[in-house]
Amino acid sequence: MVSRKILASKIPDGAKLLVAEIGSVCRHEGGVCNKTNAYFMTVFQKPERTIIRYIKQLADKGFISVEMDRKGPYTSERRMWVLGASADLIATYPNKVKLRLENVS
């Protein structure tokens, strides 16, 4: 089961919550999440470097895909999607996934 894969992965609990939030945003905003680091910093009360690390870990483990448009040295837009079976699980059981992830100790 994908939720077990997410929960059993060696990523921080905050990253596990972040994948659920990205999935939620995708469901409500046309299938893509383009929220900024500042948005996630506010939601999770974490510093920017932590949010960046979570996103990288989720992408490296194959839970999300990240696409960035760059203008010079700066990122002008970032788009994220929850991948594969993780996306199917979050779309099918959003409340269960959120509850399971919120109860991670």
N, C-alpha and C positions, 0 to 999 in steps of 0.2 A: 504494500500500500504506500502511496506516495507520501502521505503525511508522516508515516514512520521514517521514510527516507529523509525527509526534511528534518524531523525531530532528532534522528540518529546521526545526522551529519555533524561534523566537527566544526561548526560555525557558531558564533555567539548567539545567545538567545535573542538579542536585539535584531540580528540579521534575520532570524526566523520570523520575527514580528514584521520586519520590513517587507519580506516577500508577500505576506498577507496584505499589507497596506498597498503595495504596488498592484497586486491583483485586484483589490477593491477599487482603486483608482481606474484601472483598465476597464473594469466592468461598467463604471459610471461615466467614463470619458472616451467612448468610442474605441476601446480596445488597446489604447496606448496610455502610458503614464509619462507625462512630461513635467512632473513636479520637480521643483528645484531642491538643492541641498538645504536651503533655508526652510522650506516647507517641512522636510523630514526632521530637521533640527528642532523645530517647534513641536512637532507631533511627539517625538521620542525624547525630547530634552537631552540631546547628546550633541557634542561638538562636531563641527563639520568634518574633521579628519576621521571621526568614528563612522559617520554616515558614508563617507567615501570608501572606507575600508569594508563596511558591510556590503555595499553595492559591488565592489570588486570581488569579494568572497562569494557572493551569490552568483555572479557572472562566471567566475572560475569554476564553480561546482555545477554549472549548467542549469540553475534554477531560473535565471533571468537572462535576457539578451539586452544589451545596451548599445545604442547607436548614437553617435555624437556628430554634430556639424560644427566645424571649427572655422573661426574667422581669425586668421593670424594665430597667435599663441593661446587664444581664449576659445572656450566652448560657447557657441552661440545658442545651441539647442541640444537637449539630450532627450532621447526617447527610450523607454524601457518596456519590455513585455515579459510576462511570466511564461516560461517555456513548457511545452509538451504536457505530460501527465500532470505536472504541478498546476498548470493553468486549468486543466480539466477538473481537477479536484477542487480547486478554489472556486471555480465557476459553479460546480455542481453542489458543493457543500460549504458555502462561504461562512455560515455561522458556526459550523462544526470546526472548520479549520481555524477560525479566529479564536474560538473557545479553547481548542487544544493548544494553540500557540501562546495564548495568554496564560495558560496554566503551566507552562514550562518552568521548571524550577532550576 
